[in-house]
Amino acid sequence: MAFFQAVETIDQAANILVMDLNQVPSQDAAVLARARELVERGVHELYASASRVDLAGPESVSLAARRVQSAVIGLRMLLDAVRLGVAPNYDAQCDEGLRRIEQAKDDFGAAARSVLEEPL
């Protein structure tokens, strides 16, 4: 559950990126800073909970958790590039980063459910 809670922080950042950037263009720097802060917190929360996922296993769930973590780190790197002014085609890259995170989350959920649904 800690892993899913960590993902909620990433969802908050995604909401900011999707909603606020489209509505408040004059405040993009502040919006990006807030999204970056949430993503950074999410990365740390995912890292902390990933070790518990690794211990609980099985490997399929652990690998799915690592893919979520990797996708989130990719979004953090994009936000850093934007902050430095070296992220051409930001909208498309952001959309792709958020899509990767959503796919990784879905895969993690499916892996976790498959463990729960296994007969004892």
N, C-alpha and C positions, 0 to 999 in steps of 0.2 A: 504493500500500500504506500510505503514511503516513496517508492519510485513514481507511482501515479501522482502523488502529491507534488513531487518535484516537477513533473510535467505540467502541472497547473500553472506554475510560474512562467513557463515557456508559453503557455496559451495566453497569459496576460500580455506578454511581449508581442505575440502575434496579433492580438487584438489591437494593440497600439499601432503596430506597423500597418495593418490593413485599414483600420478606421481613421486614426488620427492623421496619418500622412496624407490621406485623400481629402480630409476636411480642413486642415489647418496648415496650408503650405508656408505661411509666414513664420511658423514656429517649428519648422522641420528639425532644427538643431536640438531644441529642447525635447522634442518627441523622440528623436533618435537616441539622445542621451538616456532618456527614461527606458526605452526599449533595450538599449545596450546594458543598462544596469540590471534589468530583469533577466536578460539572457545570461549575464555573468552569474547572477545568483542561482539561476536554474542549472547552469553548468556545475556549480559547486554542489548543489543539492543532488543532482544526478550522480555525480562522482561519489558522494557519500553513500547514497543508497545502492549504487551499483555493486559495491562489495557485498552487501547483504543479499542481493540478487545472485551474485556469483556463488555465495555459500549455499544458498537454498537450492540453486540449480533448477532444472537440469540445464545442460549446456545450450540447448535451443533457446531457452528463455534468457540466459546470460548473453548470448550473441545478439539477440534482438534488443536487449537493453543497451548493449554497446553501440548498436546502430543508431539508436535514438540519441545517445550521447554524442556520437560522431556528427550526426545531422545538426544538432544544436551548436556544436563547436563550429561547424561550417557557417551557420548563421552569424555567430559571434564574429568570425573572421570577416564576413561581408560587412557587418556594421562597423568594424574597425576600419576597413578599407573606405567606407563611405565617410567616416569621420576624418580620414586622412586625405580625402578627395581623389581617391584612385579606384573608384568603382563605377566604371562606365556601365550603362544599361542597368541601373540599380533596380528599377521596377521588375524587370524580368528575372534578375538574379534573386531578388527578394521573394518573388512568387515561387521560384523553383526551390529556394531554401525552405520556405514554409511547406511546400508540397512534400519535400523529402522528409521533413519532420513528421508531418501527418501520416505519411506512409509508414515510417519507422514506428510511430506510436501504434498504428493499426496492427503492424506485424508483431509488436511486443504484446499487445492485448491478445492476439490470436494465439501466440505461443503460450502465454500464461493460462488462457482458457483451456488449451489442449491438455495442459498438465492437470488442471482441476477436473477435467472431464474424463481423465483416464480411469478405468476401473481399478479398484484396489485389488 
